Amino acid sequence: PQVVVWVPSQAPPNKEDCRKTPTVAIRSANPVWNCAWYYTVEYSANDPPPTDIRMEVWDVAGALREYLGELSVPFPRQPGHWQYQAKLRCNRNKMSDPMGILTGSLSVQLHWKSDHIADICEIPRLLAVDPSMSSSVCGMFGISCIRAQGLRIADILSSDPYCVIRAGISPKQTHTSKTATLVSTTSPEWFELHECFINWPKKKIDSGAVVNIEFWDFDRSSSHEFLGEVSFPLLLESGDQVLEMPMVANRNKGAGAAEGTVQVRMYFRDEFQRAAETEPELTSYEQAFCRYFGRRAVDERLARAMATQLAHFHLSAARILRGQLRLAFHLATCGLTDPGPSFPRGLRIRGYLALTSWLWSSLAFGSLLLLALERNLEGANIGFVAGICVALFAPSPAHLLVGFFWYDPEDPAKAMQELPHLGAAPEGRRSARGHGVPEPVSLGVIGLALVALALFIGYTGNDEAVNLHLSVAAATLLLVRLLLWPCMSALWWTFVVVASKRRGAFDWLLWLFPSTLCAHDV
């Protein structure tokens, strides 16, 4: 089926704006098009009022088009939402068989926003059809979490389960989706979103409005093995629901026994209530928040994963600055100060040695820079320039060696998947790679830096002027590296985060460094 809509967007003698819905891929007597059109309506005070909006339903399958009925709804005259569900009317002149009988109803939602200054006021949202009086149940159905425990072991030691979800979205029509395959587990958890639009006549809901979830074991060399299934009725009332059911065997699909239990979190959003519940004049952030969470069941895991990224929208600039300062000084001191909730406490010796190796190696780089500057520059500013250069640009050899030749066996990406419970202490969370340098690496870098400084002093003949430049460079290095640079970095990132609340100039920077929004969970 296809719907042809005529909207009088301009006054006569202009023609009505005609648009067509996309053709439904699957033949169905209960289609859901779920398409939205936007019109610019222009009428002057001297023009006649707009006529009704006309809609015709046609069957476009095959070479001939068959008329299925039509519907007219009044053009909205005030800002607000309107929702209609009415039976299709018959026009004998358009029917191939004038003696035929037409059945069915059509549902449509209208939204009107006036640009006239007199119409911009707080007007309550209108609903032309009482949801309890509608003849069908139409809305978005979704499954956001599937958890199973104690599945049957299909392989040697475990199973590789995946799910096939079949939901009856309308009479004689089923929506099928498939989850990812989880390797070597008998207690899988799928935090995946599977959504579909359903449209069930209330008189036929009992005939097949059910959801069936099949559990299969994935095998590369042989056919997949059936582990069991669960079936439950569709959730047809707006809200969320969690069901826990035992696994059921099906001899037609597999001969093995079914073991374990299944827990499913699902939700439903009724389309006949969304128009009345829409809040007026939402901000862009509120609209994005509603789009993301409006069709998802928010559980503890999802809330904890999203809270840190969304928190910066609600925090003051001073609080964001405190978090960025904690992070900046933590990084500047190699984790020696203010560990924060995402970094483990303890290991002070490792942090102290890493910081010491960084400073001594930077001073060694500064001594080499002094030799180059002494030939081209003169005066007491040589040590100051060398100190600033090594403070800003000198890398940490210990961290570079760790990055190339040593890695943390605890993968941080895998560690983030295992979220701690609500009562977990900050020190119970795992640290990120790069903040823990083994003590032998730090001691080796310190030894090499001291040897380089000794060679520098011996090469210069212990000259008092060179020693003064080296002392100035060391003092400048400590001041810039441990105080000025962390403060400037924290101020810059605070400005980026605060400015991102109102404009999109720094969106590209936040895409590159998304952890900046939560100061790496500090």
C-alpha positions in Angstrom: 0.0 0.0 0.0 0.9 3.7 -0.5 -0.6 6.9 0.7 -0.9 10.0 -1.5 -1.4 13.3 0.5 -2.5 16.7 -0.8 -1.8 19.6 1.5 -3.1 23.2 0.6 0.2 24.9 1.4 -0.7 28.0 -0.6 -3.9 29.8 -1.5 -5.7 29.2 -4.8 -5.1 29.3 -7.7 -1.9 27.6 -6.6 -2.0 23.8 -6.7 -2.0 21.6 -3.6 1.3 20.1 -2.6 1.2 16.4 -3.4 3.5 13.8 -1.8 3.6 10.0 -1.6 4.8 7.7 1.1 7.4 5.1 0.3 6.1 1.8 -0.9 6.0 -0.9 1.8 8.5 -3.6 0.9 6.4 -6.4 2.4 2.8 -6.9 1.5 0.7 -6.1 4.6 -2.8 -5.0 5.5 -1.4 -3.2 8.5 1.5 -1.1 7.2 3.5 1.5 9.2 5.1 4.2 7.0 6.7 6.2 9.8 7.6 9.1 7.5 7.6 12.9 8.2 7.0 15.7 5.8 7.6 19.4 6.3 5.7 22.2 4.5 5.9 26.0 4.4 2.4 27.3 4.5 1.7 30.9 3.2 -1.7 32.6 3.4 -2.5 36.3 3.6 -5.3 37.9 5.5 -7.3 38.3 2.3 -7.0 34.7 1.2 -9.7 32.1 2.0 -8.9 29.7 4.8 -7.1 26.5 3.9 -9.2 23.5 2.9 -9.0 20.0 4.4 -5.9 17.8 4.0 -6.8 14.9 1.7 -5.2 11.4 1.9 -5.8 8.5 -0.5 -4.6 4.9 0.0 -3.7 2.8 -3.0 -2.4 -0.6 -3.6 0.6 -0.2 -6.0 1.6 -3.9 -6.2 1.6 -5.1 -9.8 0.9 -3.2 -13.0 -2.6 -1.9 -11.9 -3.2 0.6 -9.0 -6.2 -0.3 -6.9 -8.0 2.3 -4.8 -8.3 1.3 -1.1 -10.0 4.4 0.4 -9.5 8.0 1.4 -9.6 10.3 4.4 -9.8 14.1 5.0 -8.7 15.9 8.1 -9.2 19.6 8.9 -6.2 21.9 8.4 -4.9 23.1 11.8 -5.6 26.7 12.6 -3.6 27.0 15.9 -0.1 25.9 17.0 -0.1 22.5 18.5 -0.3 18.8 17.9 -3.2 16.9 16.4 -3.7 13.2 16.0 -6.4 11.5 14.0 -7.5 7.9 13.5 -10.6 7.5 11.4 -12.1 4.9 9.1 -11.4 5.2 5.4 -14.2 6.6 3.3 -15.3 5.1 -0.1 -15.3 7.0 -3.4 -17.2 4.8 -6.0 -15.8 6.8 -8.9 -12.2 5.7 -8.1 -12.9 2.0 -7.4 -12.3 -0.6 -10.0 -15.4 -2.5 -8.7 -18.1 0.1 -7.7 -19.9 -2.6 -5.8 -16.9 -3.5 -3.6 -16.6 -3.0 0.1 -13.7 -1.0 1.7 -12.5 -1.5 5.2 -9.7 -0.2 7.4 -8.6 3.0 9.1 -5.8 5.5 8.8 -3.8 7.2 11.6 -2.0 10.5 11.1 -0.3 13.1 13.3 -0.1 16.9 12.4 2.1 19.5 13.9 1.5 23.2 13.2 3.8 26.1 14.2 2.9 29.6 13.2 5.4 32.3 12.4 2.8 35.0 13.1 3.7 37.1 16.1 0.2 36.9 17.5 0.2 33.1 17.5 3.5 32.7 19.4 2.2 32.0 22.9 1.8 29.1 25.3 -1.0 26.9 23.8 -1.7 23.5 25.3 -1.0 20.5 23.1 -4.2 19.0 21.5 -5.1 15.4 20.9 -8.0 14.9 18.5 -8.3 11.2 19.2 -8.6 9.6 22.6 -6.0 6.8 22.8 -8.4 4.6 24.5 -10.9 4.9 21.6 -8.3 4.0 18.9 -8.9 0.8 17.0 -5.3 -0.3 16.9 -2.1 -0.4 18.9 0.7 1.4 17.1 4.2 2.4 18.4 7.8 1.5 18.9 8.7 -1.8 20.5 12.2 -2.5 21.6 14.4 -5.0 23.4 17.5 -3.4 25.1 19.0 -6.2 27.1 19.0 -10.0 27.0 20.7 -11.9 29.7 20.9 -15.7 30.0 22.4 -17.9 32.8 23.3 -21.5 32.9 23.0 -22.3 29.2 23.7 -25.8 28.1 27.3 -26.6 27.1 27.2 -27.4 23.4 30.9 -27.5 22.7 33.7 -29.2 24.6 33.9 -26.8 27.5 31.4 -24.0 26.8 29.1 -22.5 24.1 29.2 -19.7 21.6 25.6 -18.4 21.9 23.7 -15.9 19.8 20.0 -15.0 19.6 17.4 -14.8 16.9 14.6 -12.4 17.8 11.2 -12.7 16.0 8.5 -10.2 16.9 5.0 -10.2 15.4 4.7 -6.6 14.3 1.3 -7.0 12.7 -1.0 -9.9 11.6 0.9 -12.3 9.4 4.0 -10.1 9.5 7.2 -10.8 11.6 10.3 -8.7 12.2 13.5 -10.8 12.6 16.8 -9.6 14.0 20.0 -11.3 15.2 22.4 -10.5 18.0 26.2 -10.8 18.0 27.9 -14.1 18.9 29.6 -14.2 22.3 32.5 -16.7 22.5 33.0 -19.3 25.2 30.3 -18.4 27.7 27.2 -20.0 29.2 26.0 -16.8 30.9 25.9 -14.3 28.0 24.7 -10.7 28.2 23.6 -8.7 25.1 23.3 -5.0 25.6 22.0 -4.4 22.1 19.1 -2.4 20.9 16.5 -4.2 18.7 13.6 -2.0 17.7 10.6 -2.3 15.4 7.3 -0.5 14.7 4.2 -2.6 15.5 0.7 -2.0 14.3 -1.9 -4.4 15.7 -5.6 -4.1 15.4 -7.1 -4.5 18.9 -9.4 -7.2 17.7 -6.5 -9.4 16.5 -4.0 -8.9 19.3 -4.6 -12.3 20.8 -3.9 -14.0 17.4 -0.1 -13.6 17.3 1.2 -10.6 19.1 4.2 -12.5 20.6 7.9 -12.3 20.7 10.1 -15.4 20.2 13.8 -15.5 21.1 15.8 -18.5 20.0 19.3 -19.3 21.4 21.8 -21.0 19.1 25.4 -22.2 19.5 27.6 -20.9 16.7 29.8 -23.6 15.0 32.2 -22.9 12.1 32.6 -26.5 10.9 29.1 -27.8 11.4 25.5 -26.7 11.6 24.5 -24.4 14.5 23.1 -26.2 17.5 19.8 -25.1 19.1 20.0 -24.3 22.8 16.5 -23.4 23.6 13.9 -20.6 23.2 11.5 -18.4 25.1 8.2 -16.8 24.0 6.2 -14.0 25.6 3.5 -11.6 24.6 4.3 -8.2 23.2 4.3 -5.2 25.6 1.4 -3.1 24.3 1.3 -0.5 27.1 3.7 2.4 27.2 6.5 1.7 29.7 9.3 -0.7 30.5 9.2 -4.3 31.7 11.7 -7.0 32.7 10.7 -10.6 32.3 12.6 -13.7 33.7 11.7 -17.1 32.1 13.1 -20.6 32.0 14.5 -21.9 28.8 12.2 -24.1 26.8 13.2 -26.9 24.4 11.8 -27.4 20.9 12.2 -30.8 19.4 11.5 -29.4 15.9 14.5 -27.2 16.1 17.0 -29.3 18.1 17.1 -32.6 20.0 19.2 -31.3 22.9 17.7 -30.4 26.3 17.2 -26.8 27.3 18.9 -25.4 30.4 19.1 -22.1 32.1 17.0 -19.0 32.6 16.6 -15.9 30.4 16.0 -12.3 31.5 14.7 -9.8 28.9 14.3 -6.0 29.3 11.8 -4.5 26.8 9.8 -1.3 26.3 7.0 0.2 24.3 6.2 3.8 23.3 2.6 4.3 22.1 2.4 6.6 19.1 -1.1 7.8 20.2 0.3 9.2 23.4 3.6 10.8 22.2 1.9 13.8 20.6 0.2 14.8 23.9 3.3 14.1 26.0 5.7 16.2 23.8 7.2 19.1 25.7 7.3 22.5 23.9 10.4 24.4 23.1 13.1 21.9 24.1 16.7 22.9 23.9 19.0 21.1 21.4 20.6 19.2 24.3 17.2 18.2 25.7 16.0 17.1 22.2 19.2 14.9 21.7 18.8 13.5 25.2 15.1 12.6 24.6 16.0 11.1 21.2 18.6 8.8 22.7 16.9 7.7 25.9 13.3 8.1 24.8 13.3 4.6 23.1 15.8 2.9 25.4 15.3 1.3 28.7 17.9 2.9 31.0 19.5 0.4 33.4 22.3 0.9 35.8 25.0 -0.1 33.4 23.9 2.3 30.7 23.4 5.1 33.2 26.9 4.7 34.6 28.4 4.5 31.1 26.7 7.7 30.0 26.7 9.8 33.2 30.4 10.9 33.0 30.0 12.1 29.4 26.8 14.0 30.1 27.8 15.4 33.5 29.7 18.4 32.1 26.5 19.9 30.8 25.2 20.3 34.3 28.4 21.3 36.2 29.6 24.9 36.8 32.8 26.3 35.3 34.5 26.2 38.7 33.7 22.6 39.2 34.9 21.7 35.7 38.1 23.6 36.4 38.8 21.7 39.6 38.5 18.4 37.7 40.8 19.6 34.9 43.3 20.9 37.5 43.4 17.5 39.3 43.9 15.7 36.0 46.6 18.2 34.8 48.7 17.9 38.0 48.2 14.2 38.1 49.7 13.9 34.6 52.4 16.4 35.2 53.7 14.5 38.3 53.3 11.0 36.6 50.5 10.1 39.0 52.4 11.1 42.2 49.8 13.7 43.2 46.0 13.5 43.5 45.4 10.0 42.0 41.7 10.6 41.5 39.0 8.0 41.2 40.3 6.4 38.0 43.9 5.8 39.1 44.9 3.4 41.9 46.4 4.7 45.1 49.7 3.4 46.2 52.8 2.7 44.1 54.3 6.1 45.2 57.8 4.8 44.6 57.0 4.0 41.0 55.5 7.5 40.4 58.3 9.2 42.1 60.9 7.4 40.1 59.0 8.1 36.8 58.8 11.8 37.6 62.5 11.9 38.6 63.6 10.2 35.4 61.5 12.7 33.4 63.0 15.7 35.1 66.6 14.5 35.0 66.3 13.4 31.3 64.8 16.8 30.5 67.7 18.5 32.2 70.1 16.3 30.2 68.3 17.5 27.0 68.7 21.0 28.3 72.4 20.7 28.7 72.7 19.6 25.0 70.5 22.6 24.1 72.8 24.9 26.1 75.8 23.8 24.0 73.9 24.7 20.8 72.6 28.1 22.1 75.9 29.1 23.6 77.4 29.4 20.1 74.6 31.6 18.8 73.3 33.5 21.8 75.0 35.4 24.6 73.8 36.6 28.0 72.0 35.2 31.0 68.8 34.4 29.0 70.3 31.3 27.5 69.4 29.1 30.6 65.9 30.6 30.7 65.3 29.8 27.0 66.7 26.3 27.3 64.5 25.6 30.4 61.3 26.7 28.6 62.1 24.6 25.5 62.8 21.4 27.4 59.8 21.9 29.7 57.4 22.2 26.8 58.9 19.8 24.2 61.2 17.3 25.9 59.6 13.8 26.0 59.8 11.3 28.8 62.2 8.6 27.7 60.9 6.2 30.3 57.3 6.5 29.0 58.5 6.1 25.4 60.4 2.9 26.3 57.4 1.6 28.1 55.2 2.3 25.2 57.5 0.4 22.8 58.8 -2.5 24.8 56.4 -3.1 27.7 52.6 -3.2 28.0 50.1 -3.5 30.7 48.6 -7.1 30.6 45.3 -5.6 31.8 43.9 -4.1 28.7 42.1 -0.8 29.6 39.5 -1.3 27.0 38.6 -4.6 28.4 38.8 -3.3 31.9 36.2 -0.6 31.1 33.7 -3.2 30.1 33.8 -4.6 33.7 32.1 -1.6 35.4 32.4 -1.6 39.2 29.3 -1.7 41.3 27.8 1.4 42.9 29.6 0.9 46.2 33.1 0.3 44.7 35.8 2.3 46.2 37.8 4.7 43.9 41.0 2.7 44.5 39.3 -0.4 43.3 39.2 0.9 39.7 41.9 0.0 37.3 44.5 2.4 35.9 45.1 3.3 32.3 48.1 2.3 30.4 51.2 4.6 30.5 50.8 5.8 34.1 52.7 2.9 35.5 56.4 2.7 34.5 58.5 -0.2 35.9 61.1 0.8 38.4 64.1 -0.6 36.4 63.2 1.5 33.4 63.1 4.7 35.5 66.4 3.9 37.2 68.0 3.2 33.9 66.9 6.5 32.4 68.1 8.3 35.6 71.5 6.7 35.3 71.9 7.7 31.6 70.8 11.3 32.4 73.3 11.6 35.2 76.1 10.3 32.9 75.1 12.8 30.2 75.2 15.7 32.8 78.6 14.5 34.1 79.9 14.5 30.5 78.5 18.0 29.9 80.2 19.4 33.0 83.5 17.7 32.1 83.3 19.0 28.5 82.7 22.6 29.6 85.5 22.4 32.2 83.2 23.2 35.1 82.8 26.8 33.9 80.9 29.0 36.4 78.9 30.8 33.6 77.8 27.5 32.1 76.9 26.1 35.5 74.8 29.3 36.1 73.0 28.7 32.8 72.4 25.1 33.8 70.9 26.1 37.2 68.6 28.7 35.6 67.5 26.0 33.1 66.8 23.6 35.9 64.8 26.2 37.9 62.8 27.2 34.8 62.1 23.5 34.0 60.7 22.9 37.4 58.5 26.0 37.4 57.1 25.5 33.9 56.7 21.7 34.0 55.2 21.3 37.4 53.2 24.6 37.8 52.6 26.8 34.8 52.0 24.1 32.2 49.4 22.2 34.3 47.5 25.4 35.1 47.5 26.6 31.5 46.4 23.2 30.2 43.5 23.0 32.8 42.4 26.5 31.9 42.4 25.8 28.2 40.4 22.5 28.4 37.9 24.1 30.8 37.3 26.9 28.3 36.8 24.2 25.6 34.3 22.3 27.6 32.4 25.3 28.8 32.3 26.9 25.3 31.0 23.6 23.9 27.8 24.0 25.9 26.7 26.9 23.7 28.5 26.6 20.3 30.0 23.9 18.1 33.4 25.5 17.4 35.3 22.9 19.4 33.2 19.8 18.4 36.1 18.5 16.3 38.4 18.7 19.3 36.0 16.8 21.5 35.6 14.1 18.8 39.4 13.6 18.9 39.6 13.7 22.8 36.1 12.7 24.1 37.5 11.8 27.6 38.1 15.6 28.0 34.4 16.0 28.9 34.8 14.0 32.1 38.5 14.8 32.7 39.3 11.1 32.2 36.8 10.3 35.0 38.7 12.4 37.5 
